[in-house]
């Protein structure tokens, strides 16, 4: 029936964890359709990630290395991906639902005249077809989608698929011949990429996340959440309300319109638990909510809840953790 292609997420020459999660999805889908899966990596320094990609158990790793592909502009990526898809006999193409995946896959779908399912959280096989599960209505309902085109394109929520176990064997690596010349991009110009630099773990990959909401009242009060996160080696998150209020940069927003996270431990500090925020963190293994309003919706999804003033509770919690950590 065909093979599955994973579009790798590489940043600064480093393979991101979401790629290994996409490989898990690909392995599941490939087993259903009786094929194998490959991995495609595009960019100026993807060769640095070759060993990591080769350890994910793929039948083949396609490296398209060119400075012209470094900015992840879909106008440049799509012709290269189309070439890889057709030459490799791939019928299912999957990417993490990152900003790049959300940008590139719809354009690739149009190029291939293919159907697409986004934010997929599961895959099954029924009636000779792959059936994709995806959340709807801010995660309150799960829908099933079947794609009836020769090519099927999918973005996945990486948090819903455990990273694939590293394979002892190394996949063969194939250097992709870049079409020349790559398409002109008209009035579009890539000016640069402003990367948020932090000593903390990446928000989407952290094992511990401490998020703050509007209850923190002011930008300077976010240090309360930051201290808790740093003590546990975690990342800092925020609600959209906190971001809109200017408390923190939008790179730290968790939720339906922000980043989807699923850490081992999630602290919800001074946030009410709006549906849009909960949709981005409800898969966390353990959720601890701290809010002075005992009727706050966040307590409905929390494993542990503390009703109290966060300005008293969090500092006390920090002191108790320090005692245990000594």
Phi and psi restraints in degrees (value plus and minus 20) as a CYANA .aco file:
   2 UNK   PHI     115.4   155.4
   2 UNK   PSI     157.0   197.0
   3 UNK   PHI    -136.8   -96.8
   3 UNK   PSI     152.0   192.0
   4 UNK   PHI    -136.4   -96.4
   4 UNK   PSI     115.6   155.6
   5 UNK   PHI    -135.5   -95.5
   5 UNK   PSI     107.7   147.7
   6 UNK   PHI    -117.3   -77.3
   6 UNK   PSI     109.7   149.7
   7 UNK   PHI    -113.6   -73.6
   7 UNK   PSI      92.1   132.1
   8 UNK   PHI     -91.8   -51.8
   8 UNK   PSI     130.6   170.6
   9 UNK   PHI    -125.8   -85.8
   9 UNK   PSI      90.1   130.1
  10 UNK   PHI    -141.2  -101.2
  10 UNK   PSI     107.4   147.4
  11 UNK   PHI    -148.0  -108.0
  11 UNK   PSI     104.0   144.0
  12 UNK   PHI      33.5    73.5
  12 UNK   PSI      19.9    59.9
  13 UNK   PHI      56.4    96.4
  13 UNK   PSI     -13.3    26.7
  14 UNK   PHI    -132.3   -92.3
  14 UNK   PSI     109.7   149.7
  15 UNK   PHI     -92.6   -52.6
  15 UNK   PSI     106.8   146.8
  16 UNK   PHI    -104.1   -64.1
  16 UNK   PSI     133.0   173.0
  17 UNK   PHI     -75.3   -35.3
  17 UNK   PSI     -52.3   -12.3
  18 UNK   PHI     -80.4   -40.4
  18 UNK   PSI     -46.6    -6.6
  19 UNK   PHI     -85.5   -45.5
  19 UNK   PSI     -61.9   -21.9
  20 UNK   PHI     -87.1   -47.1
  20 UNK   PSI     -52.1   -12.1
  21 UNK   PHI     -89.2   -49.2
  21 UNK   PSI     -59.9   -19.9
  22 UNK   PHI     -84.4   -44.4
  22 UNK   PSI     -52.8   -12.8
  23 UNK   PHI     -86.4   -46.4
  23 UNK   PSI     -54.9   -14.9
  24 UNK   PHI     -81.6   -41.6
  24 UNK   PSI     -67.3   -27.3
  25 UNK   PHI     -78.1   -38.1
  25 UNK   PSI     -65.6   -25.6
  26 UNK   PHI     -81.6   -41.6
  26 UNK   PSI     -60.5   -20.5
  27 UNK   PHI     -83.6   -43.6
  27 UNK   PSI     -60.4   -20.4
  28 UNK   PHI     -84.8   -44.8
  28 UNK   PSI     -68.2   -28.2
  29 UNK   PHI     -83.9   -43.9
  29 UNK   PSI     -61.6   -21.6
  30 UNK   PHI     -83.8   -43.8
  30 UNK   PSI     -57.6   -17.6
  31 UNK   PHI     -85.6   -45.6
  31 UNK   PSI     -53.5   -13.5
  32 UNK   PHI     -88.7   -48.7
  32 UNK   PSI     -59.5   -19.5
  33 UNK   PHI    -119.3   -79.3
  33 UNK   PSI     -15.3    24.7
  34 UNK   PHI      53.8    93.8
  34 UNK   PSI       8.7    48.7
  35 UNK   PHI    -141.6  -101.6
  35 UNK   PSI    -180.7  -140.7
  36 UNK   PHI    -146.3  -106.3
  36 UNK   PSI    -198.0  -158.0
  37 UNK   PHI    -150.5  -110.5
  37 UNK   PSI     127.2   167.2
  38 UNK   PHI    -142.0  -102.0
  38 UNK   PSI     151.8   191.8
  39 UNK   PHI    -149.5  -109.5
  39 UNK   PSI     114.2   154.2
  40 UNK   PHI    -135.7   -95.7
  40 UNK   PSI     111.4   151.4
  41 UNK   PHI    -145.9  -105.9
  41 UNK   PSI     107.9   147.9
  42 UNK   PHI    -142.5  -102.5
  42 UNK   PSI     120.9   160.9
  43 UNK   PHI     131.1   171.1
  43 UNK   PSI    -197.8  -157.8
  44 UNK   PHI    -105.8   -65.8
  44 UNK   PSI     -41.0    -1.0
  45 UNK   PHI    -153.8  -113.8
  45 UNK   PSI      10.2    50.2
  46 UNK   PHI     -89.0   -49.0
  46 UNK   PSI     -38.0     2.0
  47 UNK   PHI     -80.6   -40.6
  47 UNK   PSI     -47.1    -7.1
  48 UNK   PHI     -84.7   -44.7
  48 UNK   PSI     -46.1    -6.1
  49 UNK   PHI    -117.1   -77.1
  49 UNK   PSI     -14.3    25.7
  50 UNK   PHI     -77.5   -37.5
  50 UNK   PSI     -65.1   -25.1
  51 UNK   PHI     -83.7   -43.7
  51 UNK   PSI     -62.3   -22.3
  52 UNK   PHI     -84.2   -44.2
  52 UNK   PSI     -62.0   -22.0
  53 UNK   PHI     -86.2   -46.2
  53 UNK   PSI     -58.7   -18.7
  54 UNK   PHI     -88.6   -48.6
  54 UNK   PSI     -35.1     4.9
  55 UNK   PHI    -112.8   -72.8
  55 UNK   PSI     -11.3    28.7
  56 UNK   PHI    -115.6   -75.6
  56 UNK   PSI     -12.1    27.9
  57 UNK   PHI      62.0   102.0
  57 UNK   PSI      -6.5    33.5
  58 UNK   PHI     -94.6   -54.6
  58 UNK   PSI     134.9   174.9
  59 UNK   PHI     -88.7   -48.7
  59 UNK   PSI     -49.1    -9.1
  60 UNK   PHI    -180.2  -140.2
  60 UNK   PSI     126.4   166.4
  61 UNK   PHI    -134.1   -94.1
  61 UNK   PSI     103.4   143.4
  62 UNK   PHI    -119.7   -79.7
  62 UNK   PSI      99.0   139.0
  63 UNK   PHI    -127.2   -87.2
  63 UNK   PSI      96.3   136.3
  64 UNK   PHI    -129.0   -89.0
  64 UNK   PSI      72.3   112.3
  65 UNK   PHI    -125.4   -85.4
  65 UNK   PSI      95.0   135.0
  66 UNK   PHI    -181.8  -141.8
  66 UNK   PSI     119.9   159.9
  67 UNK   PHI     -81.4   -41.4
  67 UNK   PSI     -45.9    -5.9
  68 UNK   PHI     -89.4   -49.4
  68 UNK   PSI     -37.8     2.2
  69 UNK   PHI    -119.9   -79.9
  69 UNK   PSI     -19.1    20.9
  70 UNK   PHI     -88.1   -48.1
  70 UNK   PSI     -46.0    -6.0
  71 UNK   PHI    -109.2   -69.2
  71 UNK   PSI     -18.6    21.4
  72 UNK   PHI      38.0    78.0
  72 UNK   PSI      11.7    51.7
  73 UNK   PHI     -92.6   -52.6
  73 UNK   PSI     104.2   144.2
  74 UNK   PHI     -79.3   -39.3
  74 UNK   PSI     -50.8   -10.8
  75 UNK   PHI     -80.4   -40.4
  75 UNK   PSI     -48.7    -8.7
  76 UNK   PHI    -112.0   -72.0
  76 UNK   PSI     -56.2   -16.2
  77 UNK   PHI     -92.3   -52.3
  77 UNK   PSI     -59.2   -19.2
  78 UNK   PHI     -79.7   -39.7
  78 UNK   PSI     -66.3   -26.3
  79 UNK   PHI     -80.8   -40.8
  79 UNK   PSI     -56.3   -16.3
  80 UNK   PHI     -88.4   -48.4
  80 UNK   PSI     -64.4   -24.4
  81 UNK   PHI     -84.6   -44.6
  81 UNK   PSI     -59.7   -19.7
  82 UNK   PHI     -79.2   -39.2
  82 UNK   PSI     -61.1   -21.1
  83 UNK   PHI     -82.8   -42.8
  83 UNK   PSI     -64.4   -24.4
  84 UNK   PHI     -85.7   -45.7
  84 UNK   PSI     -63.4   -23.4
  85 UNK   PHI     -80.0   -40.0
  85 UNK   PSI     -68.9   -28.9
  86 UNK   PHI     -93.6   -53.6
  86 UNK   PSI     -56.9   -16.9
  87 UNK   PHI     -91.9   -51.9
  87 UNK   PSI     -49.9    -9.9
  88 UNK   PHI    -114.7   -74.7
  88 UNK   PSI     -19.8    20.2
  89 UNK   PHI      47.3    87.3
  89 UNK   PSI      14.9    54.9
  90 UNK   PHI    -108.5   -68.5
  90 UNK   PSI     110.3   150.3
  91 UNK   PHI    -129.8   -89.8
  91 UNK   PSI     -39.6     0.4
  92 UNK   PHI    -140.8  -100.8
  92 UNK   PSI     107.0   147.0
  93 UNK   PHI    -140.4  -100.4
  93 UNK   PSI     107.7   147.7
  94 UNK   PHI    -149.4  -109.4
  94 UNK   PSI     123.6   163.6
  95 UNK   PHI    -159.8  -119.8
  95 UNK   PSI     129.3   169.3
  96 UNK   PHI     -78.0   -38.0
  96 UNK   PSI     130.9   170.9
  97 UNK   PHI    -100.9   -60.9
  97 UNK   PSI      35.3    75.3
  98 UNK   PHI    -107.7   -67.7
  98 UNK   PSI     157.5   197.5
  99 UNK   PHI     -81.2   -41.2
  99 UNK   PSI     -56.9   -16.9
 100 UNK   PHI     -88.4   -48.4
 100 UNK   PSI     -65.6   -25.6
 101 UNK   PHI     -80.5   -40.5
 101 UNK   PSI     -61.4   -21.4
 102 UNK   PHI     -88.5   -48.5
 102 UNK   PSI     -44.6    -4.6
 103 UNK   PHI    -105.7   -65.7
 103 UNK   PSI     -62.8   -22.8
 104 UNK   PHI    -102.4   -62.4
 104 UNK   PSI     -65.5   -25.5
 105 UNK   PHI     -82.2   -42.2
 105 UNK   PSI     -62.3   -22.3
 106 UNK   PHI     -79.5   -39.5
 106 UNK   PSI     -56.6   -16.6
 107 UNK   PHI     -91.4   -51.4
 107 UNK   PSI     -57.7   -17.7
 108 UNK   PHI     -86.1   -46.1
 108 UNK   PSI     -58.1   -18.1
 109 UNK   PHI     -80.5   -40.5
 109 UNK   PSI     -62.2   -22.2
 110 UNK   PHI     -84.8   -44.8
 110 UNK   PSI     -59.4   -19.4
 111 UNK   PHI     -84.8   -44.8
 111 UNK   PSI     -56.5   -16.5
 112 UNK   PHI    -112.8   -72.8
 112 UNK   PSI     -19.9    20.1
 113 UNK   PHI      34.1    74.1
 113 UNK   PSI      30.0    70.0
 114 UNK   PHI    -140.3  -100.3
 114 UNK   PSI     137.2   177.2
 115 UNK   PHI    -102.9   -62.9
 115 UNK   PSI     140.5   180.5
 116 UNK   PHI    -164.0  -124.0
 116 UNK   PSI     123.2   163.2
 117 UNK   PHI    -141.5  -101.5
 117 UNK   PSI     114.2   154.2
 118 UNK   PHI    -132.4   -92.4
 118 UNK   PSI     136.1   176.1
 119 UNK   PHI      34.9    74.9
 119 UNK   PSI      20.9    60.9
 120 UNK   PHI     -90.1   -50.1
 120 UNK   PSI     118.2   158.2
 121 UNK   PHI    -137.3   -97.3
 121 UNK   PSI     -24.0    16.0
 122 UNK   PHI    -187.8  -147.8
 122 UNK   PSI     138.7   178.7
 123 UNK   PHI    -161.4  -121.4
 123 UNK   PSI     118.0   158.0
 124 UNK   PHI    -155.6  -115.6
 124 UNK   PSI     159.7   199.7
 125 UNK   PHI    -154.8  -114.8
 125 UNK   PSI      95.0   135.0
 126 UNK   PHI    -158.9  -118.9
 126 UNK   PSI     114.1   154.1
 127 UNK   PHI      39.8    79.8
 127 UNK   PSI      13.0    53.0
 128 UNK   PHI      56.2    96.2
 128 UNK   PSI      -6.3    33.7
 129 UNK   PHI    -151.3  -111.3
 129 UNK   PSI     127.0   167.0
 130 UNK   PHI     -93.6   -53.6
 130 UNK   PSI     113.7   153.7
 131 UNK   PHI    -137.3   -97.3
 131 UNK   PSI     100.6   140.6
 132 UNK   PHI    -120.4   -80.4
 132 UNK   PSI     115.1   155.1
 133 UNK   PHI    -117.9   -77.9
 133 UNK   PSI     113.7   153.7
 134 UNK   PHI    -165.8  -125.8
 134 UNK   PSI     125.6   165.6
 135 UNK   PHI     -95.5   -55.5
 135 UNK   PSI     129.8   169.8
 136 UNK   PHI    -157.1  -117.1
 136 UNK   PSI     140.5   180.5
 137 UNK   PHI      31.3    71.3
 137 UNK   PSI      37.0    77.0
 138 UNK   PHI      36.8    76.8
 138 UNK   PSI      12.5    52.5
 139 UNK   PHI      64.8   104.8
 139 UNK   PSI     -15.4    24.6
 140 UNK   PHI     -97.9   -57.9
 140 UNK   PSI     -39.1     0.9
 141 UNK   PHI    -155.6  -115.6
 141 UNK   PSI     120.8   160.8
 142 UNK   PHI    -123.3   -83.3
 142 UNK   PSI     107.6   147.6
 143 UNK   PHI    -127.5   -87.5
 143 UNK   PSI     140.6   180.6
 144 UNK   PHI    -133.2   -93.2
 144 UNK   PSI     116.8   156.8
 145 UNK   PHI    -148.6  -108.6
 145 UNK   PSI     116.3   156.3
 146 UNK   PHI    -140.5  -100.5
 146 UNK   PSI     113.5   153.5
 147 UNK   PHI    -125.7   -85.7
 147 UNK   PSI      99.9   139.9
 148 UNK   PHI    -123.1   -83.1
 148 UNK   PSI      30.0    70.0
 149 UNK   PHI    -149.2  -109.2
 149 UNK   PSI     138.1   178.1
 150 UNK   PHI     -77.4   -37.4
 150 UNK   PSI     -54.5   -14.5
 151 UNK   PHI    -128.0   -88.0
 151 UNK   PSI     120.8   160.8
 152 UNK   PHI    -144.2  -104.2
 152 UNK   PSI     104.6   144.6
 153 UNK   PHI    -133.1   -93.1
 153 UNK   PSI     118.7   158.7
 154 UNK   PHI    -163.0  -123.0
 154 UNK   PSI     114.6   154.6
 155 UNK   PHI    -126.2   -86.2
 155 UNK   PSI     122.3   162.3
 156 UNK   PHI    -138.8   -98.8
 156 UNK   PSI     129.7   169.7
 157 UNK   PHI     -99.3   -59.3
 157 UNK   PSI      87.5   127.5
 158 UNK   PHI     -80.1   -40.1
 158 UNK   PSI     -47.5    -7.5
 159 UNK   PHI     -87.8   -47.8
 159 UNK   PSI     -35.9     4.1
 160 UNK   PHI    -113.0   -73.0
 160 UNK   PSI     -22.9    17.1
 161 UNK   PHI    -149.0  -109.0
 161 UNK   PSI      99.0   139.0
 162 UNK   PHI     -82.4   -42.4
 162 UNK   PSI     121.5   161.5
 163 UNK   PHI     -75.9   -35.9
 163 UNK   PSI     118.1   158.1
 164 UNK   PHI     -85.9   -45.9
 164 UNK   PSI     124.9   164.9
 165 UNK   PHI     -87.1   -47.1
 165 UNK   PSI     121.4   161.4
 166 UNK   PHI     -85.6   -45.6
 166 UNK   PSI     116.6   156.6
 167 UNK   PHI    -106.8   -66.8
 167 UNK   PSI     124.4   164.4
 168 UNK   PHI     -89.1   -49.1
 168 UNK   PSI     -52.0   -12.0
 169 UNK   PHI    -104.7   -64.7
 169 UNK   PSI     141.1   181.1
 170 UNK   PHI    -128.1   -88.1
 170 UNK   PSI     110.5   150.5
 171 UNK   PHI     -91.0   -51.0
 171 UNK   PSI     125.9   165.9
 172 UNK   PHI     -85.5   -45.5
 172 UNK   PSI     123.3   163.3
 173 UNK   PHI    -130.0   -90.0
 173 UNK   PSI     110.5   150.5
 174 UNK   PHI    -138.0   -98.0
 174 UNK   PSI     105.4   145.4
 175 UNK   PHI     -99.6   -59.6
 175 UNK   PSI     107.7   147.7
 176 UNK   PHI    -107.3   -67.3
 176 UNK   PSI     114.0   154.0
 177 UNK   PHI     -96.6   -56.6
 177 UNK   PSI      97.2   137.2
 178 UNK   PHI     -97.4   -57.4
 178 UNK   PSI     105.7   145.7
 179 UNK   PHI     -76.8   -36.8
 179 UNK   PSI     117.2   157.2
 180 UNK   PHI    -145.7  -105.7
 180 UNK   PSI     112.4   152.4
 181 UNK   PHI    -103.1   -63.1
 181 UNK   PSI     136.5   176.5
 182 UNK   PHI     -89.9   -49.9
 182 UNK   PSI     133.3   173.3
 183 UNK   PHI     -78.8   -38.8
 183 UNK   PSI     124.2   164.2
 184 UNK   PHI     -88.0   -48.0
 184 UNK   PSI     131.2   171.2
 185 UNK   PHI    -131.0   -91.0
 185 UNK   PSI       0.6    40.6
 186 UNK   PHI      38.7    78.7
 186 UNK   PSI    -146.7  -106.7
 187 UNK   PHI    -101.0   -61.0
 187 UNK   PSI     -27.3    12.7
 188 UNK   PHI     -98.4   -58.4
 188 UNK   PSI     114.2   154.2
 189 UNK   PHI    -156.8  -116.8
 189 UNK   PSI     109.1   149.1
 190 UNK   PHI    -106.0   -66.0
 190 UNK   PSI      96.8   136.8
 191 UNK   PHI    -114.3   -74.3
 191 UNK   PSI     -50.2   -10.2
 192 UNK   PHI     139.9   179.9
 192 UNK   PSI     153.8   193.8
 193 UNK   PHI    -147.9  -107.9
 193 UNK   PSI      98.1   138.1
 194 UNK   PHI    -114.6   -74.6
 194 UNK   PSI      84.8   124.8
 195 UNK   PHI    -110.9   -70.9
 195 UNK   PSI     112.3   152.3
 196 UNK   PHI     -94.2   -54.2
 196 UNK   PSI      98.8   138.8
 197 UNK   PHI    -119.1   -79.1
 197 UNK   PSI     107.0   147.0
 198 UNK   PHI    -168.2  -128.2
 198 UNK   PSI     124.8   164.8
 199 UNK   PHI     -97.6   -57.6
 199 UNK   PSI     -32.5     7.5
 200 UNK   PHI    -100.6   -60.6
 200 UNK   PSI     143.2   183.2
 201 UNK   PHI     -82.9   -42.9
 201 UNK   PSI     137.4   177.4
 202 UNK   PHI     -79.9   -39.9
 202 UNK   PSI     113.5   153.5
 203 UNK   PHI     -76.3   -36.3
 203 UNK   PSI     -61.7   -21.7
 204 UNK   PHI     -93.9   -53.9
 204 UNK   PSI     -34.0     6.0
 205 UNK   PHI    -137.8   -97.8
 205 UNK   PSI     -23.7    16.3
 206 UNK   PHI     -88.6   -48.6
 206 UNK   PSI     127.0   167.0
 207 UNK   PHI    -100.5   -60.5
 207 UNK   PSI     -45.6    -5.6
 208 UNK   PHI    -148.7  -108.7
 208 UNK   PSI     114.1   154.1
 209 UNK   PHI    -151.1  -111.1
 209 UNK   PSI     111.6   151.6
 210 UNK   PHI    -134.9   -94.9
 210 UNK   PSI      96.0   136.0
 211 UNK   PHI    -132.5   -92.5
 211 UNK   PSI     123.1   163.1
 212 UNK   PHI    -136.9   -96.9
 212 UNK   PSI     133.5   173.5
 213 UNK   PHI    -142.9  -102.9
 213 UNK   PSI    -183.1  -143.1
 214 UNK   PHI     -84.2   -44.2
 214 UNK   PSI     -40.2    -0.2
 215 UNK   PHI     -83.7   -43.7
 215 UNK   PSI     -34.2     5.8
 216 UNK   PHI     -93.4   -53.4
 216 UNK   PSI     -38.8     1.2
 217 UNK   PHI      54.4    94.4
 217 UNK   PSI     -48.5    -8.5
 218 UNK   PHI    -176.0  -136.0
 218 UNK   PSI     136.0   176.0
 219 UNK   PHI     -77.3   -37.3
 219 UNK   PSI     -64.0   -24.0
 220 UNK   PHI     -86.0   -46.0
 220 UNK   PSI     -39.7     0.3
 221 UNK   PHI     -98.3   -58.3
 221 UNK   PSI     -30.2     9.8
 222 UNK   PHI     -85.6   -45.6
 222 UNK   PSI     -35.8     4.2
 223 UNK   PHI     -81.0   -41.0
 223 UNK   PSI     -44.0    -4.0
 224 UNK   PHI     -83.6   -43.6
 224 UNK   PSI     -66.0   -26.0
 225 UNK   PHI     -90.0   -50.0
 225 UNK   PSI     -59.9   -19.9
 226 UNK   PHI     -82.2   -42.2
 226 UNK   PSI     -60.4   -20.4
 227 UNK   PHI     -84.3   -44.3
 227 UNK   PSI     -60.6   -20.6
 228 UNK   PHI     -83.4   -43.4
 228 UNK   PSI     -64.8   -24.8
 229 UNK   PHI     -83.4   -43.4
 229 UNK   PSI     -65.8   -25.8
 230 UNK   PHI     -85.0   -45.0
 230 UNK   PSI     -55.9   -15.9
 231 UNK   PHI     -82.1   -42.1
 231 UNK   PSI     -52.4   -12.4
 232 UNK   PHI    -122.9   -82.9
 232 UNK   PSI     -10.2    29.8
 233 UNK   PHI      45.3    85.3
 233 UNK   PSI      13.3    53.3
 234 UNK   PHI    -127.5   -87.5
 234 UNK   PSI    -193.3  -153.3
 235 UNK   PHI    -128.2   -88.2
 235 UNK   PSI     141.0   181.0
 236 UNK   PHI    -124.6   -84.6
 236 UNK   PSI     115.3   155.3
 237 UNK   PHI    -146.1  -106.1
 237 UNK   PSI     157.2   197.2
 238 UNK   PHI    -177.7  -137.7
 238 UNK   PSI     140.8   180.8
 239 UNK   PHI    -106.5   -66.5
 239 UNK   PSI     147.0   187.0
 240 UNK   PHI     -84.6   -44.6
 240 UNK   PSI     -56.0   -16.0
 241 UNK   PHI     -80.2   -40.2
 241 UNK   PSI     -60.9   -20.9
 242 UNK   PHI     -87.4   -47.4
 242 UNK   PSI     -59.3   -19.3
 243 UNK   PHI     -85.9   -45.9
 243 UNK   PSI     -67.1   -27.1
 244 UNK   PHI     -82.7   -42.7
 244 UNK   PSI     -49.6    -9.6
 245 UNK   PHI     -99.4   -59.4
 245 UNK   PSI     -24.6    15.4
 246 UNK   PHI      62.5   102.5
 246 UNK   PSI      -4.4    35.6
 247 UNK   PHI     -91.4   -51.4
 247 UNK   PSI     -50.4   -10.4
 248 UNK   PHI    -178.6  -138.6
 248 UNK   PSI     138.3   178.3
 249 UNK   PHI     -88.3   -48.3
 249 UNK   PSI     130.8   170.8
 250 UNK   PHI     -90.7   -50.7
 250 UNK   PSI     -28.0    12.0
 251 UNK   PHI     -81.9   -41.9
 251 UNK   PSI     -39.9     0.1
 252 UNK   PHI    -119.7   -79.7
 252 UNK   PSI     -12.9    27.1
 253 UNK   PHI     -94.5   -54.5
 253 UNK   PSI     110.3   150.3
 254 UNK   PHI    -129.7   -89.7
 254 UNK   PSI     115.1   155.1
 255 UNK   PHI     124.7   164.7
 255 UNK   PSI    -192.6  -152.6
 256 UNK   PHI     -79.1   -39.1
 256 UNK   PSI     -55.5   -15.5
 257 UNK   PHI    -124.3   -84.3
 257 UNK   PSI      -7.2    32.8
 258 UNK   PHI    -145.1  -105.1
 258 UNK   PSI    -156.7  -116.7
 259 UNK   PHI    -116.6   -76.6
 259 UNK   PSI     124.2   164.2
 260 UNK   PHI    -114.2   -74.2
 260 UNK   PSI     104.3   144.3
 261 UNK   PHI    -147.0  -107.0
 261 UNK   PSI     135.6   175.6
 262 UNK   PHI    -169.5  -129.5
 262 UNK   PSI      43.3    83.3
 263 UNK   PHI     -94.1   -54.1
 263 UNK   PSI     152.4   192.4
 264 UNK   PHI     -88.3   -48.3
 264 UNK   PSI     -52.4   -12.4
 265 UNK   PHI    -160.1  -120.1
 265 UNK   PSI     107.0   147.0
 266 UNK   PHI    -146.3  -106.3
 266 UNK   PSI     100.5   140.5
 267 UNK   PHI    -117.6   -77.6
 267 UNK   PSI     103.6   143.6
 268 UNK   PHI    -127.0   -87.0
 268 UNK   PSI      82.2   122.2
 269 UNK   PHI    -128.2   -88.2
 269 UNK   PSI      95.6   135.6
 270 UNK   PHI      43.3    83.3
 270 UNK   PSI      12.4    52.4
 271 UNK   PHI    -144.4  -104.4
 271 UNK   PSI     123.9   163.9
 272 UNK   PHI     -96.5   -56.5
 272 UNK   PSI     -52.2   -12.2
 273 UNK   PHI      79.7   119.7
 273 UNK   PSI      22.6    62.6
 274 UNK   PHI     -81.0   -41.0
 274 UNK   PSI     129.9   169.9
 275 UNK   PHI     -73.0   -33.0
 275 UNK   PSI     -60.9   -20.9
 276 UNK   PHI     -84.7   -44.7
 276 UNK   PSI     -54.0   -14.0
 277 UNK   PHI     -97.0   -57.0
 277 UNK   PSI     -65.6   -25.6
 278 UNK   PHI     -79.1   -39.1
 278 UNK   PSI     -54.4   -14.4
 279 UNK   PHI     -79.8   -39.8
 279 UNK   PSI     -44.0    -4.0
 280 UNK   PHI    -116.0   -76.0
 280 UNK   PSI     -23.4    16.6
 281 UNK   PHI    -161.7  -121.7
 281 UNK   PSI     -18.4    21.6
 282 UNK   PHI     -89.5   -49.5
 282 UNK   PSI     -32.4     7.6
 283 UNK   PHI    -105.5   -65.5
 283 UNK   PSI     -18.3    21.7
 284 UNK   PHI     -78.9   -38.9
 284 UNK   PSI     123.1   163.1
 285 UNK   PHI     -87.1   -47.1
 285 UNK   PSI     -64.7   -24.7
 286 UNK   PHI    -151.8  -111.8
 286 UNK   PSI     107.8   147.8
 287 UNK   PHI    -137.1   -97.1
 287 UNK   PSI     106.2   146.2
 288 UNK   PHI    -134.6   -94.6
 288 UNK   PSI     100.3   140.3
 289 UNK   PHI    -128.1   -88.1
 289 UNK   PSI     115.8   155.8
 290 UNK   PHI    -146.7  -106.7
 290 UNK   PSI      93.8   133.8
 291 UNK   PHI    -177.3  -137.3
 291 UNK   PSI     121.8   161.8
 292 UNK   PHI     -98.8   -58.8
 292 UNK   PSI     -34.4     5.6
 293 UNK   PHI    -115.0   -75.0
 293 UNK   PSI      87.5   127.5
 294 UNK   PHI     -87.1   -47.1
 294 UNK   PSI     -33.5     6.5
 295 UNK   PHI    -114.0   -74.0
 295 UNK   PSI     -16.9    23.1
 296 UNK   PHI     -79.9   -39.9
 296 UNK   PSI     114.1   154.1
 297 UNK   PHI     -78.2   -38.2
 297 UNK   PSI     -43.3    -3.3
 298 UNK   PHI     -80.7   -40.7
 298 UNK   PSI     -48.0    -8.0
 299 UNK   PHI     -88.6   -48.6
 299 UNK   PSI     -38.3     1.7
 300 UNK   PHI     -92.6   -52.6
 300 UNK   PSI     -43.9    -3.9
 301 UNK   PHI    -128.2   -88.2
 301 UNK   PSI     -27.0    13.0
 302 UNK   PHI     -97.9   -57.9
 302 UNK   PSI     124.5   164.5
 303 UNK   PHI    -101.3   -61.3
 303 UNK   PSI     -54.3   -14.3
 304 UNK   PHI    -154.2  -114.2
 304 UNK   PSI     116.5   156.5
 305 UNK   PHI    -149.5  -109.5
 305 UNK   PSI     118.3   158.3
 306 UNK   PHI    -141.2  -101.2
 306 UNK   PSI      95.3   135.3
 307 UNK   PHI    -110.9   -70.9
 307 UNK   PSI      93.5   133.5
 308 UNK   PHI     153.9   193.9
 308 UNK   PSI     154.9   194.9
 309 UNK   PHI     -94.8   -54.8
 309 UNK   PSI      96.2   136.2
 310 UNK   PHI     -79.2   -39.2
 310 UNK   PSI     -49.9    -9.9
 311 UNK   PHI     -89.9   -49.9
 311 UNK   PSI     -34.2     5.8
 312 UNK   PHI    -125.1   -85.1
 312 UNK   PSI     -62.3   -22.3
 313 UNK   PHI     -87.0   -47.0
 313 UNK   PSI     -68.4   -28.4
 314 UNK   PHI     -85.0   -45.0
 314 UNK   PSI     -66.7   -26.7
 315 UNK   PHI     -78.6   -38.6
 315 UNK   PSI     -58.3   -18.3
 316 UNK   PHI     -85.5   -45.5
 316 UNK   PSI     -60.5   -20.5
 317 UNK   PHI     -82.7   -42.7
 317 UNK   PSI     -62.5   -22.5
 318 UNK   PHI     -79.9   -39.9
 318 UNK   PSI     -64.3   -24.3
 319 UNK   PHI     -84.0   -44.0
 319 UNK   PSI     -58.3   -18.3
 320 UNK   PHI     -89.1   -49.1
 320 UNK   PSI     -57.4   -17.4
 321 UNK   PHI     -86.1   -46.1
 321 UNK   PSI     -59.4   -19.4
 322 UNK   PHI     -81.8   -41.8
 322 UNK   PSI     -57.2   -17.2
 323 UNK   PHI     -83.7   -43.7
 323 UNK   PSI     -63.0   -23.0
 324 UNK   PHI     -88.6   -48.6
 324 UNK   PSI     -55.5   -15.5
 325 UNK   PHI     -93.6   -53.6
 325 UNK   PSI     -38.5     1.5
